[in-house]
Amino acid sequence: MRHGKYPFVISFLVVPLVLYVVYVLGPYAQAFYIAMTDWRGVSATPNFIGFENFTKMFDDPTFWKAVQHNLFLLLALPLITIAIALFLAFMLNVGGRSRSGVRSGVWGSKFYRVVFFFPQVLAVAIIGVLFQQILRPDSSGALNGPLHAMGLDPVGFLTDPTFAMWTVLAVLVWQAVGFYVVLFSAGMSSIPQDLYEAADLDGAGRIGIFFRITLPLLFDTLQVAWVYLGIAAFDAFALVQVLTVDQGGPDGATTVLAQEIYRNAFGYYKFGYASAMGVALFFLTLAFAALTIRVSRRDRIEY
Amino acid sequence: MSVDTHDVPAPAPAAKDARTIGAAGKARQKREVNFLAGLGHVALVVWALLVLLPILWTFLAAFKTGPEIFGDAWTLPKALHLDNFARAWTKAHIGTYLINSVIVVALSTFGTMLFGSMAAYVLARYKFVGNRLIYYLFVAGLAFPVFLALTPLFLVVRNSGTLPVIGPWIGLNTRGGLILVYIAYSLPFTIFFLAAFFKSLPDSIAEAAIVDGASHTRLFFRVMLPMARSGIISITIFNILGQWNQYQLPLVLLQGEGAQDKWVITQGIRNISISAGYESDWPALFAALTLAILPMLVMYGIFQRQIQAGLTAGALK
């Protein structure tokens, strides 16, 4: 043991640990307790009421609506984002013609990568305000303008309950795709060229190469993408709050758990009830993580 | 979509060696290649337009008048109304919000990197009782949804405002409070990433420095930190962007009376969007949006490589 090690270790750990315990661990632990109280408002004293908040929550149609929307995003967001990103990344990396058996990306692939990634840099709140304008329900909207010119009725992308949730999904996909194109591109470029050459010699077409070589060897990266997008699907707060009508409307058509937690805590000051929803969100996230690990367990391909 | 065979370059020598492929198979393959390459390129162009057009449309609207904005969506402004930007800066306070964001993010990212790298370093390279426990405590923070903590966090920050001396600096509606919360919530990922990085550094140089009589602190700041530069840069970019784009934490911690002059850009934009409806000053909203997007566009243009590397670094670990 080296001289003076412990004072040094403690001096380096004390500030980060105190910050972390006070602002992160403490609140997480408290949330489980507050969930079992009837705490309302900032000044009222909390009473312990056991699982009453949870039974109330299970009878609350808004809660189930929010859960349903989170689950919809959990299924659709990763599926659509990964499909689009995989296609685009494949085209960027191996979509070009093969010269001397070496696969090259299509022309301008660097430019596309730079453009696709840009939305990732923008704040979700800014994207929300931006798309509110793009999707305006009259002919002055960037999307409804051309529809109007074609003689179609304007679509209430955000005001029509049947479209609103799909609109939220579309904007989430719009932002996410570029990140995964870059991620998958990195994964694809680490696949050895000779595998492609061998497949070329065996007469495999582009589609065959994609499904037989690229996809299986990209499995680890795909798994990471699935987890990231799944976590994003459980959040979606900033976009729902900024983009949608009445913060989760119309009439709750786009609300998600995070939005309901925020509304109950800081709109109605129902701290206990909001925390109970937080606990529900926590267990949903946990279940998703456990399920992903179980389903995706398989042998790694070494190359 | 063209299935034009003139497009095909002369068959390369290596491809000629592929004698196993029959002539018919080869022709079929060529057609398939052309068709797919064409389809692929169309898809790439379409997606690039999908990304660019909404942003360009917003930039364009920033120069329009109110009636122009509510007229035909895809027309050019008749004159460039630069006064929109002046109103966005002064009346809508976009300048204040931008400056607030810069102050908060500069300090919180600096704090995150300082404390995060310090903790990651001792956790990665020193053996002591409780090392693993503390490491897993930090990493566990990655698994929890922030929304679970939102209500208690609000109360913690509110209560810390009543502390003697430091209270007024770190309570609700203070930049200090927001900065400390940003640091705390950025620590799990920063430590997770940097601990792995410090572990991968060679022992020989550290040992040589110790033999030369360097103290532990000196060893860290003068030797190990510079050696970990590439990892530090990646994770700094990750934290700057994450904290700059943060929305729910400022929304909860900077609310109520007297908070508006401390709002960060994401809150500010949202507020301008709401008040644009009341005051029907839509051109100022588009100008504000443009002013919020432009700095990111410029930064991205300059550091595009590092930003892509920084953001995807976590996923590739």
Boltz contact constraints between the chains, C-beta under 6 A:
constraints:
  - contact:
      token1: [A, 8]
      token2: [B, 216]
      max_distance: 6.0
  - contact:
      token1: [A, 9]
      token2: [B, 122]
      max_distance: 6.0
  - contact:
      token1: [A, 9]
      token2: [B, 126]
      max_distance: 6.0
  - contact:
      token1: [A, 9]
      token2: [B, 128]
      max_distance: 6.0
  - contact:
      token1: [A, 12]
      token2: [B, 118]
      max_distance: 6.0
  - contact:
      token1: [A, 12]
      token2: [B, 122]
      max_distance: 6.0
  - contact:
      token1: [A, 13]
      token2: [B, 119]
      max_distance: 6.0
  - contact:
      token1: [A, 13]
      token2: [B, 122]
      max_distance: 6.0
  - contact:
      token1: [A, 15]
      token2: [B, 115]
      max_distance: 6.0
  - contact:
      token1: [A, 16]
      token2: [B, 115]
      max_distance: 6.0
  - contact:
      token1: [A, 16]
      token2: [B, 119]
      max_distance: 6.0
  - contact:
      token1: [A, 16]
      token2: [B, 187]
      max_distance: 6.0
  - contact:
      token1: [A, 19]
      token2: [B, 183]
      max_distance: 6.0
  - contact:
      token1: [A, 19]
      token2: [B, 184]
      max_distance: 6.0
  - contact:
      token1: [A, 20]
      token2: [B, 184]
      max_distance: 6.0
  - contact:
      token1: [A, 20]
      token2: [B, 187]
      max_distance: 6.0
  - contact:
      token1: [A, 23]
      token2: [B, 181]
      max_distance: 6.0
  - contact:
      token1: [A, 23]
      token2: [B, 184]
      max_distance: 6.0
  - contact:
      token1: [A, 24]
      token2: [B, 141]
      max_distance: 6.0
  - contact:
      token1: [A, 24]
      token2: [B, 184]
      max_distance: 6.0
  - contact:
      token1: [A, 27]
      token2: [B, 149]
      max_distance: 6.0
  - contact:
      token1: [A, 27]
      token2: [B, 152]
      max_distance: 6.0
  - contact:
      token1: [A, 27]
      token2: [B, 153]
      max_distance: 6.0
  - contact:
      token1: [A, 27]
      token2: [B, 156]
      max_distance: 6.0
  - contact:
      token1: [A, 28]
      token2: [B, 144]
      max_distance: 6.0
  - contact:
      token1: [A, 28]
      token2: [B, 149]
      max_distance: 6.0
  - contact:
      token1: [A, 30]
      token2: [B, 152]
      max_distance: 6.0
  - contact:
      token1: [A, 31]
      token2: [B, 148]
      max_distance: 6.0
  - contact:
      token1: [A, 31]
      token2: [B, 149]
      max_distance: 6.0
  - contact:
      token1: [A, 31]
      token2: [B, 152]
      max_distance: 6.0
  - contact:
      token1: [A, 91]
      token2: [B, 40]
      max_distance: 6.0
  - contact:
      token1: [A, 91]
      token2: [B, 44]
      max_distance: 6.0
  - contact:
      token1: [A, 95]
      token2: [B, 37]
      max_distance: 6.0
  - contact:
      token1: [A, 95]
      token2: [B, 40]
      max_distance: 6.0
  - contact:
      token1: [A, 99]
      token2: [B, 12]
      max_distance: 6.0
  - contact:
      token1: [A, 100]
      token2: [B, 12]
      max_distance: 6.0
  - contact:
      token1: [A, 100]
      token2: [B, 14]
      max_distance: 6.0
  - contact:
      token1: [A, 101]
      token2: [B, 14]
      max_distance: 6.0
  - contact:
      token1: [A, 106]
      token2: [B, 41]
      max_distance: 6.0
  - contact:
      token1: [A, 112]
      token2: [B, 44]
      max_distance: 6.0
  - contact:
      token1: [A, 112]
      token2: [B, 48]
      max_distance: 6.0
  - contact:
      token1: [A, 114]
      token2: [B, 304]
      max_distance: 6.0
  - contact:
      token1: [A, 115]
      token2: [B, 48]
      max_distance: 6.0
  - contact:
      token1: [A, 115]
      token2: [B, 51]
      max_distance: 6.0
  - contact:
      token1: [A, 117]
      token2: [B, 308]
      max_distance: 6.0
  - contact:
      token1: [A, 121]
      token2: [B, 296]
      max_distance: 6.0
  - contact:
      token1: [A, 121]
      token2: [B, 300]
      max_distance: 6.0
  - contact:
      token1: [A, 123]
      token2: [B, 245]
      max_distance: 6.0
  - contact:
      token1: [A, 123]
      token2: [B, 266]
      max_distance: 6.0
  - contact:
      token1: [A, 125]
      token2: [B, 247]
      max_distance: 6.0
  - contact:
      token1: [A, 125]
      token2: [B, 266]
      max_distance: 6.0
  - contact:
      token1: [A, 125]
      token2: [B, 269]
      max_distance: 6.0
  - contact:
      token1: [A, 125]
      token2: [B, 270]
      max_distance: 6.0
  - contact:
      token1: [A, 126]
      token2: [B, 269]
      max_distance: 6.0
  - contact:
      token1: [A, 126]
      token2: [B, 292]
      max_distance: 6.0
  - contact:
      token1: [A, 129]
      token2: [B, 269]
      max_distance: 6.0
  - contact:
      token1: [A, 129]
      token2: [B, 273]
      max_distance: 6.0
  - contact:
      token1: [A, 130]
      token2: [B, 58]
      max_distance: 6.0
  - contact:
      token1: [A, 130]
      token2: [B, 289]
      max_distance: 6.0
  - contact:
      token1: [A, 134]
      token2: [B, 54]
      max_distance: 6.0
  - contact:
      token1: [A, 140]
      token2: [B, 70]
      max_distance: 6.0
  - contact:
      token1: [A, 140]
      token2: [B, 73]
      max_distance: 6.0
  - contact:
      token1: [A, 141]
      token2: [B, 73]
      max_distance: 6.0
  - contact:
      token1: [A, 142]
      token2: [B, 57]
      max_distance: 6.0
  - contact:
      token1: [A, 142]
      token2: [B, 73]
      max_distance: 6.0
  - contact:
      token1: [A, 145]
      token2: [B, 73]
      max_distance: 6.0
  - contact:
      token1: [A, 145]
      token2: [B, 74]
      max_distance: 6.0
  - contact:
      token1: [A, 182]
      token2: [B, 308]
      max_distance: 6.0
  - contact:
      token1: [A, 182]
      token2: [B, 312]
      max_distance: 6.0
  - contact:
      token1: [A, 183]
      token2: [B, 312]
      max_distance: 6.0
  - contact:
      token1: [A, 183]
      token2: [B, 315]
      max_distance: 6.0
  - contact:
      token1: [A, 201]
      token2: [B, 18]
      max_distance: 6.0
  - contact:
      token1: [A, 203]
      token2: [B, 21]
      max_distance: 6.0
  - contact:
      token1: [A, 203]
      token2: [B, 25]
      max_distance: 6.0
  - contact:
      token1: [A, 205]
      token2: [B, 29]
      max_distance: 6.0
  - contact:
      token1: [A, 205]
      token2: [B, 32]
      max_distance: 6.0
  - contact:
      token1: [A, 206]
      token2: [B, 36]
      max_distance: 6.0
  - contact:
      token1: [A, 224]
      token2: [B, 315]
      max_distance: 6.0
  - contact:
      token1: [A, 237]
      token2: [B, 248]
      max_distance: 6.0
  - contact:
      token1: [A, 238]
      token2: [B, 247]
      max_distance: 6.0
  - contact:
      token1: [A, 242]
      token2: [B, 270]
      max_distance: 6.0
  - contact:
      token1: [A, 258]
      token2: [B, 147]
      max_distance: 6.0
  - contact:
      token1: [A, 261]
      token2: [B, 147]
      max_distance: 6.0
  - contact:
      token1: [A, 265]
      token2: [B, 151]
      max_distance: 6.0
  - contact:
      token1: [A, 271]
      token2: [B, 151]
      max_distance: 6.0
  - contact:
      token1: [A, 274]
      token2: [B, 151]
      max_distance: 6.0
  - contact:
      token1: [A, 275]
      token2: [B, 151]
      max_distance: 6.0
  - contact:
      token1: [A, 278]
      token2: [B, 147]
      max_distance: 6.0
  - contact:
      token1: [A, 278]
      token2: [B, 148]
      max_distance: 6.0
  - contact:
      token1: [A, 281]
      token2: [B, 145]
      max_distance: 6.0
  - contact:
      token1: [A, 281]
      token2: [B, 147]
      max_distance: 6.0
  - contact:
      token1: [A, 282]
      token2: [B, 145]
      max_distance: 6.0
  - contact:
      token1: [A, 282]
      token2: [B, 148]
      max_distance: 6.0
  - contact:
      token1: [A, 285]
      token2: [B, 145]
      max_distance: 6.0
